[in-house]
Amino acid sequence: MTGPQKPLTGVRVLDIACFIAAPHAASIMGEFGAEVIKVEHPNGGDPWRRYGTRTAAPNQSLAWLTEARNKRSITLNLGKPEGAELLKRLVTDADVVCENFRPGTLEKWGLGWDELSAINPGLILLRVSGYGQTGPYKDRPGFARIAHAYGGLTYLSGNPGETPVTPGSTSLGDYMTGMNGCIGIMMALRHRDATGQGQVIDCSLYESVFRALDELAPRYAVDGFVREPEGSGTVNACPHGHFPTGDGKFLAIACTTDKMFERLSIAMQRPDLLEKFGDQKVRLASRDTVLAEVEAWTTSMPRAAMIELCTENGVPAGAVNSIADIFADPHFKARESMTTVEVPGVGDITVPAVFPKLSLTPGEVATLGPALGEANDTIYGEELGLTAVQRRKLNQDGVI
C-alpha cells in the first residue's frame, strides 16, 4: 500500500496468545502498520488453526486465515527454559506482548511482568483472561460463551420463560475484549511515549460484556429492577424489534421516541394509532396491541418495499440480514466492508475488511493467517543470530 505511513509502523507486537481475544487486539494493530509476530507452540500451533471450516492448506482453517491476518508465525515452547529465554530476547525489542493464558501461567514459566519489565521497562503487556488477573474467580477458565453468561448478557437473550440463548452464534465477548484490549494498548503506548514507562493491561472477558449492558447496573442499584428476556423487543421502547415481512423475511424497526412513532404512524397511514398511542408510556402499557398492528402492516408487503417506505418517512428500519443477504447488499459493496485476499494453496478468501476506516492513514489486510513457523528462519536466524545447527537442535528438543 502506498501513501502516508501507517500510524503503528515501527511498533512490534509479540502475540503469544491463542484463539481470539488477545490475538484480535494484535490483529487490529497489524492492520494499521504494527509488526505482529505470532508465537505458537511447536506442536500444532494455535488451536484456532483447526477451528471451524478447514481449507486445503494444513492447519489453516477459514477462522484462522481471517483472524491471523497480517501476522508472521514463529514456533516456540514457552514452557521450556530455553523457550522462555528466547522469548526474553525477543521482548528486548518488543513494544507490546499480548497473552491470554490463565493467570499465573507466565509467572510459572519465569515470564511474569516483573521479569519482562526488567528486560524492557517500556514494554506493554496485554493480559486477557476470563475473569481478570485478580479476584476469587481468577483461576477459572473462561470462553466467550461463559463471559456472555457471567457478564449478564445471556440472561437477557431469548424469549420470556424460555432457555436463554447465545447472543448470536459468534464469539462476541472475545471480539469485544480484543477491541478493549487494543484501546488499552493505544493509551498505554501514548503514556509510554510521554514517560518511557510500560504497564500491564488487565482485560477480562466478562467485563467487556458487562460494560455493554446499557442502564442495567444503575437501574438495579436505584430500585432493584431486574430486566428479564424480552425476545426481539425492549422494555424501554415500543414498537422496537423485529417484524416479519410479506416475503417471509424479517425487518428491524427502532422507535425509541414519540417522534419516531409519529413518523411510523404516517408511514402506516394510521393517524388513529398516533392519536391513541402517541405517548411512549401508553405504548408500553399496550405493547401487545401496538406490536400486532405493526406486524399486520409489515407483513403486507415485501421487505425491500417496506424499508423504502420507512426510509422515505424517516423511520429507522433495516433488514435482518443473513450472510447471504450481506454478500448481495450494495451498501456493503460500496463501503468495501469486505476484502478478498489470495492465500497460497487455498485460493481467494473473502474476509471482513479493516475497521475503523481512517481517512489519512487507513489500514489494510496484506496477508491472511501464516503457515506455522514460516518466520522461524528469519526471526531466529537473521535476527537473533542462531545458526542452522542451533535451530535444528532447538527443533529436535521441542523448543521451536
N, C-alpha and C positions, 0 to 999 in steps of 0.2 A: 504494500500500500504506500502510495506517495502522499506528500502533503506534510502538514506540521507533525512534529514529533509527538508520539502518544504521551499522555500525561504520566504514565507509570514506567516509561522507558528508563532503564537503569536500575530498577528495583528487582531484586532477586528473591524469589519465594521458594521455600522448600515445603512441598506438600507431602507430609509423611502420614497423612490420614487415609481413610478408606471410605467407601460408599459415597455419601452425598454432601452432608452439611459443610464440614470444613473444606473438602475439595471444591465445593461450589464457590466458596469465597475466593479460593485460589483461581478458579476458572474466570471469574469476573475480572480479577486483576490481570490475568493473562490476556483477556480481550482488549485491555487498554494499555498494553505495552510491557507489562512485567514479564520477566523471565521466570517461568514456573518449572521447577524440576520435581517431577513426581517420583517419590521414593517408595518403592514397593518391595514386599518380601520376595526373595528369590523363588520360593516355592509357589508359583501360580500368580503372584502379584495381588493386586487389589481384587477382592471377591466381586466387586462391581463389574469387572470384566466379563463375568459369566452370568450376570443378572439380566433377565428379560430375554429378548429375542436374539438368538445367535446369528452371526454372519458367517460368510465363507472363510474369513480370517480367524485363526485360532485365538481364543481369549480376547475377542473384540466384539462384544455384543453391541447392539444398537444403543443401549443405555450407556455403555462405556464410551463409545465413539462420541456421543452427544455431550456427556458431562466432563470428559477429559480433554476437551478441546484446548488447543494451543499449548500443550504441555510436552515436556520431554521426560522419558522414563529411564530411571536407573533402578537396579535391584540392590537391596541392602537389608541384611538381617540385623535389626537394631537390638535384638535380644542377645547377640553375641558380643563380647567385649571388643573384638576387632571391628565389628559393625558400628558400635557406639562411637569408637574412636574416629572412624571415617566420617560419621555424621558431624562430629565436633569440628573436624577440619572444614567441612562444608559450611558449618554455621559461622565460621570466621568471616566469610564474605557475604553472608546472607542478610537480608533486611527483615524477612518475615519467615516464621515457621508456623505451619498450620497442622494441628493434630487433633484427633478425636478418640484417643484411647480412653479407657476407664481411668478416672483419677487415681494417681499413684503409679501408673504403669511406667511413665517416663522416669520417675524417680527411682523405680526398681531397676531400671537399666542404667542409672547414673546419668540420665539426660534431663533431669528436672530443671526448673527455672534457675535455681542457684548456680548449677553447673554451666548452663548455656549462657546466662547473662554475664558470668565471669569471663567467658571466652569473648563475648561480643556485647558490651554494655548497651549498645544501641539496638539490640535485637528486639523484635516484637513477636510475641508468642500468642497465637490464637489457640485457645483450648475450648473444644466443643465436647459436651457430654450430655447425657440425657437429663441429669438433674443439677449440673454445675459442679464446681470443684469443692464446695462446702455443703454443710447440712447433713442431716441424718440419712438421706437417701442417696448421697453422692456416689456410693459404690454400686448402685443398682444399674443394670444395663438399660439402655434406652434406644428406642427407634421412633420414627415419626408417628407411627400408629399409637404408641404409648404416650408420646407427647401430646397428641391431639386429645387423647382421653384424659390424661392427668391435668393438662392445662385448661380444661373446661370447654373445649370446642365440640368434642364428640357428643357430650351431653345435650347439646343444642341441635344436633343434626338428626334429621329424620322426622317422622310424623308422630304426633302426640300418642302416647300409650304403646308405641312400638319399640322394638330393639333399636338403640341408637346406631346410626350408620357412620361409616368412614366419611369425613367431609371431603368428598372427591376421592378417587382411587389412586391419587398420586401421593408422593411423599412430601406433602405441603410443608410440614413443620421443618423438614430438613432444608428445603429451599429458603424458607423464611429465616432460619438460623444462619444459613450461609450468607444471605444478604446482610443480616445484622452484624455478622462477623466481619464482613467486608467494610461496613460502615465504621466499626470499631477500629479496624486496621487503618483506615484512612485518617481517623482522628489521631490515632497513636503515631502515625508517620508524621503528621503535622507537628505534634508535640516533640517528636524525636528530632525533627529538622530544626526546631527552635532551641532545644535544650541538650540534645545529644543523648537523652535518656530513652531507653526502651521500656517496655512494660508488658504485662500479661493481660489478655482479653479473655474473660471468663464468660462463655456463652452456653446456656443450657437450652435444649430443645423446647422444654415445656414453657420457659419464659417468653420465647418468641411467639408461641401460640397464645399465652395468657395476655400478652401486650396488645393483642388484636381483638379483644372482646368488648369493644365499644364501652358502654356505661355499666357493665355488669358489676364490677367491683364497687364503684361509688354508690350504685343503687342499693346493693345489698348492705353496705355499711350504713346507709341512711335509714332504710326501712325494712331490711330483711327480705326483700323480694328476691325470689329465685325464678329466673326465667326458665321456662320449660321448652322442649322442642316445639317448633311452630310450623313444621313442614316447609312449604315454599314461601311462607309469609313471614311477617314480623309483628311483634306485639305493639310496636310503636307507630305503625302506619298502615293505611288501608285505602285503596287496593294496592298491594305491594307484593308481587310474587310472580309465579309462572302460570301461564294460561294456555290451554290447548287452542290451536287454530284449525280452520276448516280443512286444511290439507294434512292433518294428522301430526303436525309439528307443534313446537312449544315456543311461546313468546314471553319474555320477561318485561314486566311493566313496573315502574317505580313511581308511586305517588306519595311522596313524603310530606307534602304541604297541601293546604287548601287550594292554593293557586294551581298546583299540578292537577288536582281533581277537577277544578273548573275547566281546565283545558281538555281533560279526558272526557268530561260530560259533553263538551262542544263537539269533540271528535265522534262521540257516540250519538250525537244529535238527541241527547236526552236532558233537556233543561229541567225536567222533573226530578232527576237524580241530584242535580246541583242544588235545587231548592230544598230537597228533603235531607240530603246527606252532605251538604256543603261544609259542615264543621267536622274536623277530624275526630273529635270526641264522639260525635254521633255516629260516624262511620265505624269507629272501633266497637261501639256498642251494638252495631248492626252488621258486624263483619260478614256473617254468612249470607245475608241478603245482598250486600254490595258485591261480594265476590261472585255470587250466582248471576247477577246482572252483567257483570263484566265478562264472565265466561260465556254467557249466551251471545254476547257481542263478538268476542274474539273468534268463536267457532263459526261465525257467519261468513268468513272469507279466508283466503289463503294467507299464510304468514307474511309473505313479501308485501302483499297489498295492505295488510294490517300495519306493518312497520312504516310504509309510505304514508298512510293516513295519520298515524301517530306523529310522525316527524313533521308533517305539514301543520299540525296543531300544537307543536311544542311539547308533546308528551314523551318523557324518557321511556324508550322501548327498544328492545334488541332481541335478536334471535338467540335461542338456547342452542348453541352450535355443537354439533358433533365435530370430530376431527375432519370428517369428510366435508362438512359444511365449511370449515376453516380453509381447507385447501382450495375450495371453489370460490371463496369470498374475494371480491375485487379490492376491498379495503386492506385486507392482509397483504395482497399483492402490491398495491400502490405504496404501502408503508414499508415494503420489503421486510416484513415481520419474520420471514423465513429465509434461510440461505442454503445453498447446495454446495457441498464440498466433495471433491473426488478423494476417495480413500483407496490406496493401492491394495489390490487383491480383493476389494469389496465392490467398488463402483461408486456412483454418485449417491450421497446420503444427504437428505434434507433435514435440517435441524432448526430450532428457534434461533433467530438472529440475535445480534448484540442488543442489549437493552441495559441502561438507558441510552438514548441517542444524543450524542454531543455534537453541536453544530461545527465546532472548530477542530476538535481532536477526537473524532469518532473511533470506536473500537472496531475490531474485525475478528472473524473466525478464519485463521490462516490454515489450521490443520485440525483434524479431529483426533480422537484418542490414539496415543502412540502404541507401538508394539512394545512388549515387555522388555525392558533393559536396553532399548535401542540407543540410549545415550551413554551406556556404560564406558565404552572405549574413550569417548570424548571427555567425559567428566573425570573418570578415574585415571585415564592415561594422559591426555593432553593437559588437563587442569591440575590434578593432584600429583601427576608425575609418576604414577605407578607403572612399572614395566609390564610387558605382556606376560612375563613369567610370574610376576607378583599377582597380576589379575587372575591368571589361570589357577594359582594356588588358592586365592580367596574364593574363587568359584568352586573348586573342589572341596573346600572346607565349609561350604554353605553360607559364606559371608556375603557374597554378591552373586 
